[in-house]
Amino acid sequence: GVFVHKMIVRDYAASMGAVRILQEDLDSIQEPDEAEEDGKKENEELDLDTTSVKPAPKARPQGYFANLTYSIFMDDTDVTVGNGMGRFCSGVLLDPTTLFIKDKLLETNSFVRRNSNEDDFWSHDYTTATLPSVRAMIGTFPFTNGFISALLHQYKVWPAMMKLAQERNIEGPIVIITRCDIDKSMCTHYIPLEQGVAFLMGYIDSATYAKSIPPINYLDIDLPGIEKVKSMFGFGSNSDDGSSDDGEL
């Protein structure tokens, strides 16, 4: 199907929050009313004036499209991608009956951002990719839609699935695709058994990506009180003799 998504680079634990924000865009979408369109055509043929008639908007429960939302985690757990720089795509997988959602989401790319921070979910544009239908390994695990639950999936469930996939000698990159059902408090995880490259959607593989990430110099992190700690241990001192400032934490 067509996967309309946002590509995000953050710690994988942020993926559930990204899906919750994605749901806000989905909840604002109005489904085309085919009956209304058919009625307009009939009225035009009969030359009837219906300008004063405004049908009530279709009611839709919140989270109506939740079963369409997926996250694709693109980096192999055997490859060290540190510094919270994991790549994942959160979006909706559409078939011909829901394809109208694609244009609605792409339209939001031109809207004024609700938050202009570079790393914020809203700062990323929606884009599309076509994903193939393939055989997949499937695993399920309970979740609470919270941070601890996200960590359990990331550090317990996914490595176990990845190990099993490796034992089955799956060729190509191993990606994990996740869909979580809030009502059932259950996440379903998929690992494609074939065409793994297609699920990278044109992005580079994990090993190549990991080499492109610059190391973080933790001594350059600017946090309250960190300068005093650095100077006490002789790091980053402005004095020529390397002496540290006196002070208390």
N, C-alpha and C positions, 0 to 999 in steps of 0.2 A: 504494500500500500504506500501511499504518500505520507511521509513523515514531516510535519511542519514543526520546527523546533528552534530553540536557541542554544547555541554552543557556549558553554560556560567553563571557565578554568578556575576551580576552587577545590577545597577539600570536599571529598565525596559526601561527607555528612551533611553538606548544604543542599543536597539534591532534593530532599523531601520538602524543604522550604521553597525551593524553586518551583516544584510542582504545585504547591499551595498558591503561589503568586500567579502561576500560569492559569490556574482555575479561575482567577478573577477575570482574566480576559475572556475565558470561555463562557463564564456566566453572563457576560454582557452581550453575547451573540444571539441574534434573533433568527430562528429557523425560517426559511422561506415557506410561506403558506401556499401550497399548490392549489388548494381549494379557492382561496381568495383570488389568485391569478386567473383560474378558470372562470370565476364569476365575473371578473372584469371583462374578459373576452366576450362572454355571453351578453353582458350589458352593452358593450360597444356595438355588437351586432344588432341589438334591439334599439339602439340609440336612446338608452335610458340615462338620466342624470343621477349619478350616485355620489356626487361631490360632497354632499352633506352627510353621507353615511360613512362612519369610521368604525370598522370592526375592532373589537377589543383585542389587545395583544395576546398572543398565546402564552399561557402560564407554563413555566418550566421550573421544577424544583431546583434548588441550588445544588451544584455538583452533578448536574444532569449528564455532562460529558466526561465525568471522572473515569469511566471505564475505557476511555480512549487515550488516556495519558500514560506515557512511558518515559523512562530514563534509560539512556544507553551509556554505559560506562566503558570508555574506550581504551583504558590503559591496563595492561596485563599486571596482575598483582605480583608476579615474579620480577617485574622491572621496578626499580626504585624511582618513583616520581615524587620527590620530596617537596618541601616548602609549601604544602597546600596547593599544588599546581596540577592536580588531577583534572582530566578533561572528561566532561560528560555533556550530553545533550538531553534536554528535557523538552518534550513536545507531545503532539497528538498524532496517532496513526490513523489515517483516514481511508475509507473505502468509497466506492461510488455514491453510497447513500449519504455520506457525511462530508463529501468533498467541498461543499459550499463553505465549510469552516476555513479552508485554506485561504481564500481571498479575504475573508474577514480578519484573520490574524495578520496577514501581510499588510493590510491597510493600517494596522496600528503602528507599523514602522515609521510612518510619517507623523504620528501624534507627538505632542509635546511630552517629553519624558516626565514620569512622576518623580523620578530621582535621577539626577545627572551624574552621580558617582560612577566612575569608570567601571568598578567591579560589581555594581548593582545589577540585579536581574533585568531591570527595565532598560538598562543602557545597551543591551544586546538586541540586534534585529532578529526577527524571525527569518528563517530560510527553509528551503525544502530539499528533500532527497527522496528517491524512490527505493524502497527496501524490498528485497525478494522474499518469496514464501519458501521457507526452508524447514528441514527437520531440526529439532532442538532438544537439548537436555533441559528438563524442567525441575525446579525445586521450589517448595513453599516454606514460609516461615512466618510466625505471628509478628505483628508490629503494633505499636501504640501511637504512631504518628508523632513521635518525640525524638529528641536528640539521642538518648541512650539507645533507643531502638535502632536508629540509623547506624550507630557505632557497632552494634551487634551484627547487623547485616554486613557491614563493611569488613569487619575484622574476624568474624566467625563463619558466616554463611558463605560469602563469596570465595574465600580461600578454599573451603571444603569443596565447593563446586568446581573451582579452577583445578584443584588436584585431580578430581575425578575426570575432568575433561582431558587433562594431560595424560592420564592413564589410558584413555581411549584413543590416544594419538590423533587428536583433532588437528588437521592441517591448517596452517595460516594463523592469523591473530585470533586470540580468544577474547571475545567481548561479552559482557553481561548486560542483559536487558531486563529491566524491572518494571513491574506494574503493581501498585499497591491499592487494595480495596479497603477504604476507610470503614465502611459499614461492616465488613466481615473481619476487620482487624487482621488482614492477611496480605502478605506480599508474595507475588509469584515471580520467580527469576528464571530467565531463559539464557542458555548458551547455544548459539547456532552451531550445528554439527557440520555445516558446510558453508561456503561462500562468506567466510568471516571477513574478508577484505571489503565486501560490499557494505558491511555495517560500520566500517570506518568512515564511510561517506566521503572519500577523497582526502581525508586527513592522514598525516604520516603515522607510522607505527610507533608503538610505545618506546622501543629502544632508541630510535632516532630522536623522538621527542624529548626523552629524558636527557640526552646529551646536549640539547639546546637550552636547557634551563640553567641560568647562571647561579652559582652558589650564593647564599646569603651570608653577609658578614654581620654576625649578631652583635658585634661591637658598635655597629653603626645604627642600631635600632634606637630611636629617640623615645624613651619612656620616662615618666616622672621618676626622678631619683636615680636613673641609670647612670647619669654623668658622674655622680658622686661615687658610685660603686666602681666605675671604670677608672676614675682618677685615684681611688684608694689602692687599686691593684696595679697602677702604673700604665693603664691603657688609655690612649687618647689624650694624654696630658698635654697642655699647651706650653708647659714650662720646658726650657732647654735642658735642664739637668735631670729631667725625668722624675722630679720629686712630686709627691701627691699632695693634694690639699688636705688640711685638717678639717674634720667635720664629723658629725654624727648622722646616722640614718634614723 
